[in-house]
Amino acid sequence: MVMIEYLYVLKLLAALGCGLIAGVFFAFSTFVMKALAQQQSAQGIAAMQSINITVINPWFMAAFLGTGVVCLVLMVSSLLRWQQPGTVYLLVGALFYLMGCFGVTMVFNVPLNDALAVANPDSPEGADLWARYLTDWTFWNHVRTIAAFIAAALFTMATNAPPNL
């Protein structure tokens, strides 16, 4: 009985964490990056450089990394308890978050952020980088947004999964 309550709390935390992260990424995809793109290159670069520094804070990192840890636990649990209701939702939800959100962040968005961090906002090279950054970073952010949203939906479904799913 205690294990069932523990798993329910983890599923709820995963659904809420994925939803929260999806919302943050959705905001960037739908208006933050568009607003930055309307600025002169130097101002857009400087603003994004500041955002990329500011985002490294305990609140965001706890939500982003904590959700990843919860997803890992639920993934392992789903593999160990494969015959239990909702395990498919748990496994697929965890994979969407871990690969489509966390993995994409580490493989695509962070390297783009690192390149932008050392760019000179006032240089022609900086302006060229900014033009590519806006397109590439936003594309991968769309991927992260969709992955986190799908993961949130799957974890929500897992909280009330009918038998044998």
TORBALO-531276 format. One line per 5 residues: number of its first residue (from 0); their letters; for each residue x, y, z of N, C-alpha, C. Coordinates in steps of 0.001 Angstrom, whole numbers, plus 524288, in hexadecimal, padded with zeros to 5 digits. Each point is the difference from the previous one (the first is absolute). Layout:
<sebas>
NUM) a) X:Y:Z:X:Y:Z:X:Y:Z ~ ...
</sebas>
This chain:
<sebas>
0) mvmie) 80332:7FB54:80000:7FCCE:804AC:80000:80363:804F4:80000 ~ 8042E:7FFF5:80319:8037C:8047F:8003F:8029D:800E0:7FAB9 ~ 80178:7FBC3:7FD51:8027E:80075:7FADB:7FC4A:80278:7FC12 ~ 7FB07:7FEA9:80034:7FC24:8023F:7FC66:7FF7B:805DA:800FB ~ 7FFD3:801A0:804F0:7FF9D:80591:80144:804F5:802E3:7FE45
5) ylyvl) 80472:7FDA6:800C4:804FB:8023D:7FE6F:8001C:800C6:7FA13 ~ 7FE54:7FC0F:7FD1D:7FFE7:80068:7FA47:7FC17:8041A:7FE2F ~ 7FB9D:80060:802AA:7FC24:803EF:7FE85:80248:8057D:800A6 ~ 802AA:800F3:8044F:8026B:80516:800F6:8041A:80121:7FBC8 ~ 80321:7FC17:7FEA0:803F2:800C3:7FBED:7FD75:80128:7FAB5
10) kllaa) 7FBCD:7FD35:7FEBA:7FD42:8010F:7FB12:7FDD8:80586:7FFE9 ~ 7FDD1:801AB:8045F:7FDE6:80545:8005A:8045B:80411:7FF7A ~ 8045C:7FF1D:802C1:8046F:80399:7FF8A:8021A:80034:7FA6A ~ 8003F:7FB7A:7FD6E:801E0:7FFDF:7FA98:7FC55:8030C:7FC6D ~ 7FAEC:7FF30:800A4:7FC31:802CF:7FCB9:80072:805E3:800D6
15) lgcgl) 8004B:801A3:804EA:80061:80594:8012D:8053C:80243:7FE29 ~ 80440:7FD2B:800F5:80524:801E2:7FE53:80061:8007F:7FA1D ~ 7FE2B:7FC08:7FD36:8001F:80034:7FA43:7FC8E:8046A:7FDF9 ~ 7FB76:800B5:80275:7FC8B:80445:7FE67:8026E:80552:800F2 ~ 80290:80096:80474:80292:804EE:8013C:8045A:8012F:7FC1B
20) iagvf) 8033C:7FC27:7FEE6:8044B:800C0:7FC47:7FDDB:800FC:7FA89 ~ 7FBEA:7FD29:7FE7F:7FD89:800F5:7FAE5:7FE22:805A6:7FFA3 ~ 7FDDD:80201:8043A:7FE26:8056B:8000C:8045F:803F2:7FF5C ~ 8045A:7FF11:8029F:8047F:80380:7FF75:801DB:7FFF9:7FA4F ~ 800AB:7FB59:7FDDC:801E2:7FF9C:7FA9C:7FBFA:80231:7FC22
25) fafst) 7FB01:7FF32:80115:7FBD9:8021A:7FCAD:80052:805FA:7FFC8 ~ 800F7:80262:8047A:8007C:805B5:80020:80476:801D3:7FC77 ~ 80471:7FD4E:80046:8045A:80177:7FC9F:7FEA6:7FF36:7FA41 ~ 7FD71:7FBB4:7FEBD:7FEB9:7FEE6:7FA8A:7FBF9:803BC:7FDC5 ~ 7FC54:801BD:8032D:7FBAE:80309:7FDE4:800A8:805E5:80049
30) fvmka) 8033C:801F5:803AD:8009A:805B5:8000E:80556:80209:801BA ~ 802C9:7FD58:80360:804FE:8021E:801C9:803E4:80059:7FB81 ~ 800AB:7FBC3:7FD18:803CB:80016:7FBB4:7FE4C:803B4:7FBA5 ~ 7FAE7:80065:7FF28:7FE12:803B3:7FC07:80130:8059D:801A4 ~ 7FF63:80124:804FC:80134:80542:801EF:805D5:8011C:7FF98
35) laqqq) 80332:7FC2B:8014D:805AE:800C5:7FF8D:801A5:800B0:7FA4E ~ 7FD68:7FD48:7FC71:80145:8006A:7FA6D:7FEB9:8056B:7FDD3 ~ 7FC76:802C6:80279:7FE8F:80537:7FE37:803E1:8042E:801BD ~ 8039D:7FE96:8035C:803F5:803A6:801E6:8049A:80027:7FC2C ~ 80310:80418:80067:804EB:80027:7FD29:80339:7FB52:801DF
40) saqgi) 8034C:7FDE7:7FC9F:80312:7FB60:80161:802D9:80097:80533 ~ 80294:8045D:800C2:80309:800C8:804D1:7FC80:7FFC6:804D7 ~ 7FB71:80270:7FFB3:7FC75:7FFEF:80479:7FDA3:7FA90:800D7 ~ 7FEAC:7FD50:7FBC3:7FDDF:7FABB:8006B:803F0:7FC36:8025D ~ 804D9:8005C:7FE17:8042E:7FCA0:8020D:800D3:80119:805CD
45) aamqs) 8007F:804EF:80169:800F2:80166:8057A:7FB8E:7FE21:8037D ~ 7FB32:80094:7FE27:7FB80:7FE44:8031F:8000C:7FA12:800AF ~ 8011C:7FD25:7FBCA:80005:7FA4B:80064:80495:7FE23:80342 ~ 80470:8029C:7FF9F:8046D:7FEA2:80359:7FE77:8009F:805C8 ~ 7FD37:8041E:8012C:7FE38:800E6:8055D:7FC0F:7FBD6:801AD
50) initv) 7FC6C:7FEAA:7FC90:7FC21:7FBE0:8012A:802C9:7FADF:8011B ~ 803D7:7FEB2:7FCC8:802C3:7FB07:8009C:8031E:7FFBA:80517 ~ 8018B:80463:80213:80299:8001F:8051E:7FBE6:7FFAD:80459 ~ 7FBE1:802FE:7FF71:7FBF7:8005A:80404:7FCF8:7FAE8:800B2 ~ 7FF72:7FCFE:7FBCF:7FCF6:7FB25:80054:8029C:7FBF9:80391
55) inpwf) 80513:80085:800C0:802CA:7FC6B:80381:7FF07:801ED:80595 ~ 7FB7F:7FE77:80218:7FE83:80181:80548:7FD6B:7FB53:802A1 ~ 7FFC4:7FFFD:8051F:7FDF4:7FB63:802BF:7FA6D:7FE80:7FE7C ~ 7FCA8:803BA:7FF12:7FA86:7FEC3:7FEC8:7FF7D:7FD3D:7FAC5 ~ 8024B:8024F:7FBF5:7FF89:7FD81:7FADE:802E8:7FAD1:7FFE0
60) maafl) 804AE:7FFDA:8022D:8030D:7FB2E:7FFD1:7FD55:7FBA6:80312 ~ 7FD89:8014D:8046B:7FD20:7FC08:802FB:7FB83:7FDD9:7FCC6 ~ 7FD34:8036F:7FD48:7FBA8:7FE2F:7FCC0:801F4:7FCC5:7FB66 ~ 803EF:801E8:7FD49:801F5:7FD64:7FB4F:802C8:7FAE3:8014B ~ 803C4:80036:80390:802FD:7FB4E:8015E:7FCE7:7FC5A:8038F
65) gtgvv) 7FD00:8023F:803A1:7FCC9:7FCC5:80376:7FC0B:7FCCF:7FCFB ~ 7FDA8:8025A:7FC0A:7FC53:7FD1F:7FCB7:802D1:7FB94:7FD2F ~ 804C1:800FC:7FE51:80310:7FBE0:7FD82:8010E:7FB73:803AC ~ 80146:8012F:804E0:800F9:7FBE1:803DA:7FB04:7FCDC:800F7 ~ 7FBA3:802AB:8009A:7FAFF:7FD49:800C7:7FECE:7FC8B:7FB45
70) clvlm) 8010B:801F4:7FB54:7FF20:7FCE3:7FB43:80368:7FB1C:7FFF5 ~ 804E2:80086:8019C:80377:7FB71:80047:7FDE1:7FBEA:803CD ~ 7FE42:801B4:80488:7FDD7:7FC65:803E2:7FB29:7FD52:7FDD5 ~ 7FC96:802FD:7FD78:7FB3B:7FDB5:7FDD1:8012B:7FC55:7FB72 ~ 803FF:8012D:7FD0C:8017B:7FC91:7FBB6:801D8:7FABE:80226
75) vssll) 80364:80024:803DF:801DC:7FB2A:80264:7FB78:7FD0D:8027A ~ 7FC9C:802D2:802B8:7FB78:7FD8D:80273:7FC7C:7FD65:7FBF4 ~ 7FF45:80294:7FB9D:7FC9C:7FDBE:7FBF4:80261:7FB05:7FDC6 ~ 80521:7FFDD:7FF89:8028D:7FB48:7FDFD:7FFC1:7FB8C:803F8 ~ 80035:8014F:80500:7FFC2:7FBFF:80419:7FA6D:7FE28:8010F
80) rwqqp) 7FC3E:8034F:7FED1:7FA83:7FEC1:80112:7FCDA:8000A:7FAE9 ~ 8021D:7FDAA:7FC05:7FDDB:80056:7FAB9:7FA42:7FE76:7FFA1 ~ 7FE3E:7FC4F:80324:7FA97:7FE18:7FFA2:7FC0F:80383:802C2 ~ 801C2:80408:802A8:7FC78:80378:802D9:7FD66:803E0:7FC44 ~ 7FB3D:801BE:8015B:7FD45:803D4:7FCB5:8032A:8050E:7FF5E
85) gtvyl) 80019:80200:7FB4A:8026E:8050B:7FEEC:805D8:7FFEC:7FF12 ~ 80269:7FB66:8000D:805B4:7FFEB:7FF6A:801C3:801DE:7FAA2 ~ 7FCEA:7FF05:7FC03:80163:801E8:7FAC2:80021:805EF:80001 ~ 7FC1F:8026E:80287:7FFE7:805B5:80058:804D0:8020A:802DC ~ 8017B:7FD58:80430:8048D:801AE:80307:80500:7FF99:7FCD0
90) lvgal) 800B6:7FBA1:7FD75:804C5:7FF2D:7FCF7:80062:803E1:7FB7C ~ 7FBDB:80085:7FD08:8001E:80383:7FB78:80054:805B4:801C0 ~ 7FD38:80163:80422:8004C:80554:80214:80583:80151:801BD ~ 80274:7FC5A:802C9:8055C:800D9:801C5:803B6:8009C:7FB68 ~ 7FF52:7FCC5:7FC0B:80360:8005E:7FB65:7FF3F:8052B:7FD23
95) fylmg) 7FB27:801CD:7FF93:7FF11:80510:7FD79:802CD:80457:802E6 ~ 7FFA1:7FFFC:8053D:80294:8042E:802EA:805EC:7FF72:7FFC6 ~ 801E4:7FB55:8011E:805A7:7FF42:8005F:802C0:800B3:7FAC5 ~ 7FDB6:7FE22:7FBD3:80285:80079:7FAE1:7FE67:80509:7FD3C ~ 7FAE9:80114:7FFD8:7FE0A:80462:7FCF1:80081:8053B:8029E
100) cfgvt) 8008D:80001:80510:80078:804EF:802D2:80587:8009C:80239 ~ 80176:7FC94:80398:8052D:80058:80267:80450:7FEEB:7FC05 ~ 7FF78:7FBD0:7FCFD:803FE:7FE92:7FC28:800BB:80432:7FBD7 ~ 7FBB0:801F7:7FDE4:80055:8042A:7FC0D:80291:804DB:80250 ~ 7FEBF:80138:804D8:80271:8047E:80294:805EA:7FF68:80020
105) mvfnv) 801CF:7FB70:801B3:805A1:7FF21:8009B:802DA:7FFAD:7FAC4 ~ 7FD84:7FD9A:7FC1B:8029A:7FF0E:7FAFF:7FFA4:804B0:7FC50 ~ 7FBBE:802F1:80045:7FF38:8043B:7FC3F:7FFDC:8056F:8027B ~ 7FC82:800DE:803C5:7FF4E:8054B:80206:804AA:801F0:8032B ~ 8022F:7FCBC:80363:80477:801B6:80326:804B5:80160:7FC91
110) plnda) 80178:7FCBF:7FC25:8045F:801A6:7FCA1:7FEF2:80523:7FD18 ~ 7FB2F:800D0:7FE62:7FEAE:80500:7FD81:80094:80477:803EC ~ 7FE46:7FF1C:804CF:80097:803FD:8041B:805C2:80113:80126 ~ 8031F:7FBDB:80021:80599:800A6:80105:802A0:80337:7FBB9 ~ 7FE8B:7FF11:7FB1F:8023B:80307:7FBAA:7FE58:805BA:80065
115) lavan) 7FB1D:800D7:8017A:7FE18:80562:8007B:80296:802CE:8049E ~ 80146:7FD1A:80410:80251:8025C:804B3:80524:802C0:7FEDF ~ 802EC:7FE1A:7FC40:80517:80254:7FED3:7FFD0:803A9:7FB4A ~ 7FB5C:800A7:7FDCD:7FF76:8036C:7FB6A:8005B:805B6:801A2 ~ 80268:8030E:7FCAA:80032:805A5:800C3:7FB0A:8023C:7FD93
120) pdspe) 7FC79:8021D:80328:7FB10:801F8:7FDE8:8009B:80445:7FBE1 ~ 80451:802D6:8001A:800C1:8046A:7FC6E:80301:7FE98:7FB14 ~ 8015A:7FB13:7FF41:80326:7FE7D:7FB73:7FC93:7FDD1:7FBA1 ~ 801F0:80036:7FB28:7FD1F:7FD96:7FBA8:7FF6A:7FA18:800C2 ~ 803FD:7FD8D:8024C:7FFA8:7FA5F:80109:7FBA6:7FEDF:803E9
125) gadlw) 7FF8F:8036C:803E9:7FBD6:7FF7B:803E0:7FAA3:8006A:7FD7B ~ 7FF6A:803A8:7FC5F:7FAFB:800A2:7FD48:7FEBA:7FB2E:7FCB9 ~ 803E9:7FDCD:7FD5D:7FF29:7FB35:7FCF0:7FE7A:7FB75:80389 ~ 802D4:7FF83:80453:7FEC7:7FBD7:803C2:7FA7A:800A9:80211 ~ 7FE75:804BE:80137:7FAD3:8011A:80220:7FBB3:7FE5B:7FC32
130) arylt) 800C2:80114:7FB02:7FC17:7FE7D:7FC17:7FF4F:7FA11:7FFE4 ~ 80447:7FD1B:8001B:7FFBB:7FA38:8001E:7FDCE:7FE12:8052F ~ 801AE:8027C:8042C:7FE4A:7FE85:80541:7FA0F:80055:80074 ~ 7FDD0:80454:7FE3B:7FA57:800B8:80069:7FD09:7FB7F:7FD72 ~ 801B1:7FE75:7FB61:7FD62:7FBC5:7FD2F:800FF:7FAB7:8028A
135) dwtfw) 804EA:7FEC9:800EA:80166:7FAD0:80207:7FE19:7FF32:80597 ~ 80108:803B9:8036C:7FE84:7FF75:8057A:7FA17:7FF8F:80087 ~ 7FD39:80332:7FD07:7FA48:7FFEA:8005C:7FDD2:7FAD9:7FDF1 ~ 8023C:7FDE8:7FBCD:7FE3A:7FAE7:7FE0C:8007C:7FBD8:80442 ~ 8049A:7FFB6:80269:800CE:7FC08:80410:7FCB5:80121:804CF
140) nhvrt) 7FEE2:804EC:80100:7FC83:80143:80450:7FA75:7FE19:7FEE5 ~ 7FE4A:80060:7FB1F:7FAE1:7FDD0:7FE94:7FFDF:7FA27:8012E ~ 80431:7FD4D:7FEA6:80053:7FA58:80103:7FF89:7FF00:805DB ~ 802DF:802FC:80322:7FFC6:7FF53:805B1:7FA90:80119:8021E ~ 7FD8A:8040B:7FE00:7FABC:8016E:801BE:7FC32:7FB8B:7FF06
145) iaafi) 8000A:7FDFF:7FB42:7FC71:7FBC3:7FE8F:80128:7FB1C:80336 ~ 804F3:7FEB1:800A5:80176:7FB57:802FA:7FE3C:80075:805B4 ~ 800DF:80478:8026E:7FE6A:800B8:80574:7FA11:7FFED:80083 ~ 7FD4D:8023E:7FC3B:7FA41:80007:8001D:7FDD9:7FA73:7FF75 ~ 8021B:7FD06:7FC56:7FE47:7FA8F:7FF55:80132:7FCDC:804F1
150) aaalf) 80493:800C7:80240:8015F:7FD42:804D8:7FC23:80162:80452 ~ 7FE9E:804FD:80083:7FC33:801A0:803FD:7FAC8:7FD46:7FF27 ~ 7FE56:7FFB0:7FB1D:7FB06:7FD63:7FED0:80045:7FA30:80164 ~ 80445:7FD79:7FEA4:8008B:7FA68:80125:80035:7FEED:805DA ~ 802CD:8033E:802ED:80029:7FF41:805AA:7FAA6:80111:80277
155) tmatn) 7FD2E:803C7:7FDDC:7FAB5:80103:801E6:7FC8B:7FB44:7FEFB ~ 80062:7FDCD:7FB5F:7FCF6:7FB50:7FEBB:80184:7FB7A:8038F ~ 804FA:7FF94:80168:801D1:7FBB8:80359:7FDD1:8005B:80580 ~ 7FE8A:804AF:801D1:7FDEC:80073:8054A:7FAC0:7FD45:8008F ~ 7FD22:7FF79:7FBB4:7FAE7:7FD5F:80006:7FFA6:7FBF0:7FBB5
160) appnl) 80441:7FD4D:7FF0C:8001B:7FC30:7FBBD:7FC41:7FB89:800FB ~ 7FCE7:7FEB3:7FC02:7FCAC:7FB4D:8007E:80368:7FB24:8001F ~ 7FDF2:7FBC6:8020F:80312:7FB28:80052:80215:7FE55:7FAB0 ~ 80498:7FD94:80017:80281:7FD9E:7FB76:801DD:803D8:7FBE9 ~ 8014A:804CA:8017B:80251:803B0:7FC41:80583:80134:80199
</sebas>
